[in-house]
Structures are given as C-alpha cells and as structure tokens.
Amino acid sequence: MKRLTYPMLALALALLAACSDSDPQNGNGSNTNAAPADVVAEIPASLAPFGDGYPNPGDPCRILGESDTTRNWLDDSATLVGCPTEASAAALQGEKLDTIDGVIVLSIPSAQSAGRPVEEMPDKLVPGTNFHATTQIPCSIDGGKTSAICDAGVVRAQTDDSLSTVEITKPDGSKRIISFQDTNAVGGDGSEADGAAGYSFKATRQEDETLIEYGPERYTIPDALVIGG
C-alpha cells in the first residue's frame, strides 16, 4: 500500500475542509450561516412590568410601573413601555430611553406630548383637576374584609394606542393607578416601594363594571368612568 507523504496528507485535509465550508447546512439540517433570531429578553421585576401586553393583550411589550429603576422616566404625558426584542420596540416608534438586561425601555407619547393642547382634546378636564372625570367607587385594601368608598379620577386615552388611567385614593391616603385599554383593565402600578411589586392582578367583567383584585386591594370601576357615557 502506498504511504501518504506529508504534502499529500496536507492536500487531503485542505480539500476536506473546503468541502465542509461549502455545505450550507450542518449535521442537523440547519443553515450555519443563517442570521441569528431576534433575541427575546425577559422583562425583569426591577422594571415593574404589568398588564397582559402593550398596546394590545398578548403583545410582547408591557407597560412599566414605578420602581427604583424607572422612577426618573415616568411622565404623566407619556406611557413607559418595555419591549423584549428590537423588532417589537421598533414597531412602537417610541423614544428609546435605555436598554436594561436586554429590555428596550421606550417612552410612548400621549396626545399632550405630541403637541395637542389640552383644550383641543375630545374630553375636557374637570375644573381644578387633571382628570377627565371623577367619582367615588367601592374599594377595600384588606382583601374585602373592610369595605370603603374611594375617590377616583380618570385620564382617558386620547389616541388608539394609548391607555386610560384611573387614579384611586385609597383609604390610607396613598394612590393606586389602574390602566385600561378601552374597557379592559390591563394592570396596576405596583412597585417595590409600596410593597405591591409581587401582587397578582385579576380583572373580572360584570355587566358595565370591572372588578379589580390586586393583591389585597379590591376596586369596582364602572365603564362610565373609564370611557364616558
């Protein structure tokens, strides 16, 4: 048998490497030169995410509440949103503020920040307030053991892709904000600062009202407050 000399062995190895590089697929049939998929980041609790998706339930982005990380970005004239991928962030066309643990933080302007003066908005404000409507609603902060009546005011959505926010003054004087997409409650503004970061959120429709269970807190919010009528 003819023995391979060193030049012959080197040539054989070079040919083998060339054939391997020309194969567009690896051993399991996937394309080794394919561009990596859009990386999906988990939205961390430090960003206080809430709701089932933004701008619609099931969407990958989520509204961000108040936390030590987000506090300096919160603005009454915009919605703070976190998106787990570059593609989902680009679809919203908001102002990119930062990237935290792979999550793109965006500020989505409301009608006010887009340059529309308050007087030109469809809903006028209740004199002396920042709300489009105010009322009192049934509430509880101890799991329903003690019933109370809480003052509530709403800032209604002025664009299709923005949220209505209901601000509730709890019996202890602190505030709670519940956000709505139309009449669908999507979350509360709980944070580590007020001990609500780990609260579960449940919204149940009952005729023309929404019953909110947010940790030990209970609120009954009428559609008339959220959307008018």
C-alpha positions as MATLAB code, in Angstrom:
seq = 'MKRLTYPMLALALALLAACSDSDPQNGNGSNTNAAPADVVAEIPASLAPFGDGYPNPGDPCRILGESDTTRNWLDDSATLVGCPTEASAAALQGEKLDTIDGVIVLSIPSAQSAGRPVEEMPDKLVPGTNFHATTQIPCSIDGGKTSAICDAGVVRAQTDDSLSTVEITKPDGSKRIISFQDTNAVGGDGSEADGAAGYSFKATRQEDETLIEYGPERYTIPDALVIGG';
ca = [
       0.000    0.000    0.000;
       1.282    3.395   -0.986;
       2.178    5.532    2.004;
       0.858    9.148    2.187;
       3.607   11.705    2.177;
       3.220   14.911    4.249;
       2.337   17.076    1.176;
      -0.319   14.568    0.105;
      -1.811   14.462    3.631;
      -1.908   18.268    3.826;
      -3.677   18.462    0.455;
      -6.290   15.897    1.538;
      -7.039   17.813    4.750;
      -7.379   21.080    2.815;
      -9.852   19.515    0.361;
     -11.877   18.081    3.269;
     -12.083   21.496    4.976;
     -13.179   23.161    1.722;
     -15.988   20.664    1.250;
     -17.162   21.203    4.812;
     -17.258   25.015    4.385;
     -19.242   24.749    1.154;
     -22.005   22.728    2.815;
     -24.788   25.264    3.596;
     -26.202   23.044    6.339;
     -24.771   21.474    9.442;
     -25.431   17.965   10.658;
     -28.959   18.632   11.833;
     -30.045   20.314    8.605;
     -29.951   23.926    9.841;
     -28.237   26.701    7.938;
     -24.966   27.525    9.728;
     -24.792   30.929    8.004;
     -28.348   31.998    8.928;
     -28.709   35.296   10.769;
     -29.468   34.836   14.486;
     -33.107   35.234   15.506;
     -34.192   38.366   17.371;
     -33.088   37.819   20.948;
     -36.013   37.728   23.400;
     -35.242   39.179   26.833;
     -37.297   38.549   29.953;
     -38.656   41.774   31.430;
     -37.215   41.874   34.977;
     -39.201   42.737   38.109;
     -36.903   45.743   38.619;
     -38.803   47.444   35.752;
     -42.185   46.795   37.456;
     -43.924   45.397   34.345;
     -47.672   44.884   34.465;
     -50.576   44.074   32.175;
     -51.010   41.385   29.538;
     -49.212   43.182   26.723;
     -48.909   46.561   25.021;
     -50.575   48.051   23.062;
     -52.893   45.001   22.923;
     -53.264   41.971   25.223;
     -50.862   39.244   24.123;
     -48.328   41.650   22.601;
     -44.708   41.147   23.756;
     -44.150   44.655   25.145;
     -45.500   45.592   28.584;
     -46.273   48.763   30.480;
     -43.727   49.620   33.167;
     -44.772   50.919   36.576;
     -42.850   52.786   39.234;
     -39.677   51.270   40.663;
     -36.241   52.476   41.702;
     -35.097   51.839   38.125;
     -37.985   53.519   36.266;
     -38.888   56.371   38.624;
     -36.922   59.068   36.766;
     -38.513   58.120   33.433;
     -42.161   58.272   34.496;
     -44.073   61.119   32.884;
     -47.775   61.955   33.022;
     -47.674   62.867   29.323;
     -46.322   59.500   28.154;
     -46.570   55.749   28.734;
     -43.413   53.913   29.809;
     -43.064   50.589   27.992;
     -40.543   47.746   27.990;
     -40.030   45.568   24.909;
     -38.184   42.218   24.924;
     -36.952   42.421   21.316;
     -35.621   45.063   18.935;
     -38.402   44.265   16.463;
     -41.213   44.763   18.980;
     -39.651   48.045   20.140;
     -39.249   49.342   16.582;
     -42.927   48.650   15.865;
     -43.991   51.114   18.583;
     -41.871   54.004   17.291;
     -41.410   55.493   20.750;
     -38.422   57.299   22.212;
     -35.759   54.823   23.284;
     -34.573   55.682   26.803;
     -32.281   52.797   27.697;
     -31.712   49.049   27.485;
     -31.920   47.174   30.796;
     -30.960   43.482   30.881;
     -31.760   43.280   27.159;
     -35.151   45.006   27.525;
     -35.628   48.163   25.436;
     -37.276   50.901   27.509;
     -39.459   53.285   25.493;
     -41.455   56.406   26.209;
     -44.678   56.441   24.156;
     -46.048   59.999   23.945;
     -49.696   60.721   24.583;
     -51.743   63.317   22.749;
     -50.442   66.058   25.053;
     -46.789   65.336   24.359;
     -47.500   65.112   20.636;
     -48.314   68.797   20.709;
     -52.090   68.824   21.066;
     -53.127   71.397   23.676;
     -55.485   70.126   26.362;
     -58.274   72.432   25.184;
     -58.354   70.678   21.803;
     -58.799   67.179   23.206;
     -62.200   65.456   22.871;
     -62.565   65.185   26.666;
     -62.362   68.339   28.726;
     -60.873   68.278   32.194;
     -62.839   68.578   35.398;
     -62.122   72.152   36.581;
     -59.235   72.297   39.029;
     -58.067   68.733   38.272;
     -56.001   66.787   35.761;
     -58.866   64.318   35.252;
     -61.472   63.955   32.520;
     -63.955   62.650   35.105;
     -64.089   61.961   38.818;
     -66.300   59.781   41.008;
     -66.291   57.579   44.089;
     -66.011   53.807   43.876;
     -66.353   50.838   46.264;
     -62.924   49.726   47.491;
     -61.038   47.689   50.064;
     -57.356   47.294   50.960;
     -57.640   44.218   53.183;
     -58.998   41.599   50.821;
     -62.593   42.730   51.148;
     -62.834   42.363   54.927;
     -63.472   46.088   55.302;
     -65.461   47.985   52.680;
     -64.850   51.655   51.949;
     -65.543   54.342   49.366;
     -62.538   55.732   47.459;
     -62.179   58.874   45.363;
     -61.229   58.076   41.755;
     -60.335   60.126   38.709;
     -59.568   59.127   35.133;
     -57.264   60.430   32.425;
     -58.863   58.986   29.292;
     -56.909   57.738   26.294;
     -56.733   60.327   23.530;
     -55.263   58.035   20.850;
     -55.962   54.452   19.795;
     -52.584   53.226   21.048;
     -52.648   54.918   24.463;
     -54.209   53.831   27.747;
     -56.762   55.316   30.091;
     -55.510   55.548   33.666;
     -57.744   55.535   36.730;
     -56.125   57.030   39.831;
     -57.655   55.861   43.104;
     -57.075   57.426   46.505;
     -57.036   54.502   48.939;
     -58.484   54.699   52.468;
     -54.973   55.199   53.875;
     -54.412   58.202   51.559;
     -51.960   56.517   49.207;
     -52.609   56.264   45.464;
     -53.193   53.363   43.120;
     -53.330   53.602   39.318;
     -55.195   51.028   37.213;
     -54.635   51.159   33.448;
     -57.244   50.311   30.823;
     -57.178   49.527   27.110;
     -60.713   50.626   26.228;
     -62.727   48.883   28.988;
     -60.182   46.085   29.516;
     -58.118   46.549   32.677;
     -54.503   45.649   31.884;
     -52.671   46.209   35.179;
     -51.805   48.265   38.228;
     -48.806   50.441   39.009;
     -47.434   48.350   41.882;
     -43.765   48.742   42.780;
     -41.263   47.537   45.330;
     -41.541   50.915   47.034;
     -45.197   50.363   48.019;
     -44.861   46.613   48.561;
     -47.026   45.739   45.558;
     -44.358   44.511   43.136;
     -45.370   40.901   43.711;
     -49.136   41.441   43.689;
     -51.191   39.334   41.307;
     -53.640   41.242   39.099;
     -57.099   39.978   38.192;
     -59.852   41.852   36.357;
     -63.373   40.441   36.094;
     -66.073   41.967   33.906;
     -69.538   42.223   35.462;
     -72.074   43.908   33.207;
     -70.831   47.501   32.851;
     -68.230   47.341   35.631;
     -64.787   45.861   36.158;
     -63.970   44.181   39.460;
     -60.261   44.537   40.232;
     -58.350   42.220   42.572;
     -54.801   43.482   43.017;
     -53.148   41.645   45.881;
     -55.315   42.509   48.921;
     -56.819   45.530   47.168;
     -60.342   45.460   45.682;
     -61.895   48.076   43.387;
     -65.153   48.256   41.426;
     -64.651   50.556   38.433;
     -67.613   51.500   36.182;
     -67.202   51.731   32.414;
     -68.785   55.193   32.551;
     -65.750   56.473   34.421;
     -63.229   54.891   32.065;
     -64.780   55.711   28.671;
     -67.620   58.089   29.494;
     -71.306   57.622   28.828;
];
